């Protein structure tokens, strides 16, 4: 039996919450989960004003995605998605890499 391949596009609030939820729900090796984001960081948008006025450093509101996820259960890929084909269940990255997706 092939393991399901789950691709999460974007590591905003929804992407991070989805990856963390899947890490809790899935046993190690039960599925191949990949989180794709353009940047290697997630930032707390509600705290951005603090960097502007100087009450918080950038590192206080930006978190490293590899440090937020469990690398045993979720693979992080820093890349930009160029297209998504829902019928074929594939997404293309700028480097022309294709991933199969599970679409609900």
C-alpha positions, 0 to 999 in steps of 0.5 A: 500500500502506498503512503498518502502524500500530503502537501501543505502550500504556505506556512501562514497560520493555516499551514502551520496549524495544519502541519502541527495537527497532522503531526499529532494525528498521524503516526510516524511514517503513516504519510509523507507530509510536505510543507512548502513555503516561499520563506524559511520563516513564519511571522506573527502578523499581529506583532509586526507593529512592534518592530516598527516602533522598536519594542520588539526585534525581528527575531521575536516575531519571526520564527524558523519554520524548521524549528516549528515542525517535527522533521520526522513527520513533516518535511519542509521545502522552501520553494515558490509554487508556480501552479496547481493542477487540481485535476491531476493532483499536482503542484509545480514549483519554480524549479519545475518539481512536481508533487502529488497532492491529496485534495479534499 
